[in-house]
Amino acid sequence: MIHLRPLREDDLTLCHDIDRRVSNHPWPLDIFRRGLQKNHWARVAVDEADRPYAFCICLLVADELSVLNIAVDQSRQRQGVARHMITAALEAGRAHGADQAFLEVRQSNLPAQALYASMDFNVAGVRENYYPARAACRSDSITEGSPPMRGREHALIMARTLL
Ligand SMILES: CC(C)(COP(=O)(O)OP(=O)(O)OC[C@H]1O[C@@H](n2cnc3c(N)ncnc32)[C@H](O)[C@@H]1OP(=O)(O)O)[C@@H](O)C(=O)NCCC(=O)NCCS
């Protein structure tokens, strides 16, 4: 069973640690603090000891839900945790009156794109050369589309309706 609760101040370091373990370009610690602000929906998935092993941080403004960051610790991946968190975020967006959800994802991040596509997000646009390129190429590196500028990587904008 996946247990979600709101992000707390004392979770920030742990979430930052998770992000550093699983992301090629983790957020700086300070950015996590924004998840505590009022217009954010930020949840952690916690183990039996109430210790976070995953997080999802979203912004709720007007009629839009933006998924800002999501990560699941390696040992908990492929167990439906991210799907569960995004489902909860979409519900929160609907309850808030949002009718659209958006996110940005690196063109090379095929696992995340597969997750979002499986949850009815579609590619709505491309921000060319938006991200600094990842430090090292791995098996999920860029395979399609126009090549990015050296040292930069395109962002895909993905969107879905909440209606
Ligand atoms: C992307 C990420 C959040 C997915 O978390 P997760 O809890 O493992 O995902 P789920 O188990 O909920 O997967 C749901 C679906 O997403 C897709 N998916 C998830 N991980 C995948 C992978 N590595 N390869 C292919 N498809 C994947 C599958 O369709 C999966 O359904 P299935 O397991 O029934 O096939 C996780 O891999 C992660 O933390 N990655 C590093 C951080 C990151 O890239 N965040 C996204 C930033 S935009």
The ligand as an SDF file (V2000), in Angstrom:
LIG
                    3D

 48 50  0  0  0  0  0  0  0  0999 V2000
   10.0720    8.4250  -13.8240 C   0  0  0  0  0  0  0  0  0  0  0  0
    9.8310    7.8420  -12.4130 C   0  0  0  0  0  0  0  0  0  0  0  0
    9.2970    8.9720  -11.5200 C   0  0  0  0  0  0  0  0  0  0  0  0
    8.7960    6.7160  -12.5170 C   0  0  0  0  0  0  0  0  0  0  0  0
    8.4900    6.2900  -11.1980 O   0  0  0  0  0  0  0  0  0  0  0  0
    7.9040    4.8120  -10.9030 P   0  0  0  0  0  0  0  0  0  0  0  0
    7.2780    4.8530   -9.5550 O   0  0  0  0  0  0  0  0  0  0  0  0
    8.9470    3.8210  -11.1550 O   0  0  0  0  0  0  0  0  0  0  0  0
    6.7810    4.6900  -12.0340 O   0  0  0  0  0  0  0  0  0  0  0  0
    5.5050    3.7090  -11.9650 P   0  0  0  0  0  0  0  0  0  0  0  0
    5.8960    2.4260  -11.3300 O   0  0  0  0  0  0  0  0  0  0  0  0
    4.3470    4.4480  -11.3880 O   0  0  0  0  0  0  0  0  0  0  0  0
    5.2810    3.4710  -13.5270 O   0  0  0  0  0  0  0  0  0  0  0  0
    4.0720    3.7560  -14.1850 C   0  0  0  0  0  0  0  0  0  0  0  0
    4.2670    3.5410  -15.6660 C   0  0  0  0  0  0  0  0  0  0  0  0
    5.2480    4.4550  -16.1760 O   0  0  0  0  0  0  0  0  0  0  0  0
    6.0430    3.8070  -17.1840 C   0  0  0  0  0  0  0  0  0  0  0  0
    7.4180    3.6470  -16.7060 N   0  0  0  0  0  0  0  0  0  0  0  0
    7.8910    3.9500  -15.4690 C   0  0  0  0  0  0  0  0  0  0  0  0
    9.2250    3.7180  -15.4150 N   0  0  0  0  0  0  0  0  0  0  0  0
    9.5880    3.2590  -16.6280 C   0  0  0  0  0  0  0  0  0  0  0  0
   10.8280    2.8470  -17.1910 C   0  0  0  0  0  0  0  0  0  0  0  0
   11.9680    2.8510  -16.4830 N   0  0  0  0  0  0  0  0  0  0  0  0
   10.8370    2.4290  -18.4720 N   0  0  0  0  0  0  0  0  0  0  0  0
    9.7180    2.4130  -19.2040 C   0  0  0  0  0  0  0  0  0  0  0  0
    8.4910    2.7870  -18.7260 N   0  0  0  0  0  0  0  0  0  0  0  0
    8.4410    3.2160  -17.4520 C   0  0  0  0  0  0  0  0  0  0  0  0
    5.3930    2.4420  -17.4000 C   0  0  0  0  0  0  0  0  0  0  0  0
    4.3460    2.6210  -18.3410 O   0  0  0  0  0  0  0  0  0  0  0  0
    4.8110    2.1890  -16.0180 C   0  0  0  0  0  0  0  0  0  0  0  0
    3.7690    1.2360  -16.0310 O   0  0  0  0  0  0  0  0  0  0  0  0
    4.1230   -0.3410  -15.8890 P   0  0  0  0  0  0  0  0  0  0  0  0
    5.1080   -0.4840  -14.7520 O   0  0  0  0  0  0  0  0  0  0  0  0
    2.7810   -0.9390  -15.6150 O   0  0  0  0  0  0  0  0  0  0  0  0
    4.7250   -0.7190  -17.1970 O   0  0  0  0  0  0  0  0  0  0  0  0
   11.1370    7.2400  -11.8270 C   0  0  0  0  0  0  0  0  0  0  0  0
   11.7450    6.4030  -12.7950 O   0  0  0  0  0  0  0  0  0  0  0  0
   12.1590    8.2660  -11.3770 C   0  0  0  0  0  0  0  0  0  0  0  0
   12.1600    8.6930  -10.2190 O   0  0  0  0  0  0  0  0  0  0  0  0
   13.0360    8.6920  -12.3130 N   0  0  0  0  0  0  0  0  0  0  0  0
   14.0790    9.6860  -11.9910 C   0  0  0  0  0  0  0  0  0  0  0  0
   13.4830   11.0710  -11.7980 C   0  0  0  0  0  0  0  0  0  0  0  0
   12.7570   11.5520  -13.0360 C   0  0  0  0  0  0  0  0  0  0  0  0
   13.1550   11.2840  -14.1620 O   0  0  0  0  0  0  0  0  0  0  0  0
   11.6480   12.2940  -12.8030 N   0  0  0  0  0  0  0  0  0  0  0  0
   10.8380   12.8350  -13.8640 C   0  0  0  0  0  0  0  0  0  0  0  0
   11.2460   14.2340  -14.1410 C   0  0  0  0  0  0  0  0  0  0  0  0
   10.2710   14.9360  -15.4680 S   0  0  0  0  0  0  0  0  0  0  0  0
  1  2  1  0
  2  3  1  0
  2  4  1  0
  2 36  1  0
  4  5  1  0
  5  6  1  0
  6  7  2  0
  6  8  1  0
  6  9  1  0
  9 10  1  0
 10 11  2  0
 10 12  1  0
 10 13  1  0
 13 14  1  0
 14 15  1  0
 15 16  1  0
 15 30  1  0
 16 17  1  0
 17 18  1  0
 17 28  1  0
 18 19  1  0
 18 27  1  0
 19 20  2  0
 20 21  1  0
 21 22  1  0
 21 27  2  0
 22 23  1  0
 22 24  2  0
 24 25  1  0
 25 26  2  0
 26 27  1  0
 28 29  1  0
 28 30  1  0
 30 31  1  0
 31 32  1  0
 32 33  2  0
 32 34  1  0
 32 35  1  0
 36 37  1  0
 36 38  1  0
 38 39  2  0
 38 40  1  0
 40 41  1  0
 41 42  1  0
 42 43  1  0
 43 44  2  0
 43 45  1  0
 45 46  1  0
 46 47  1  0
 47 48  1  0
M  END
$$$$
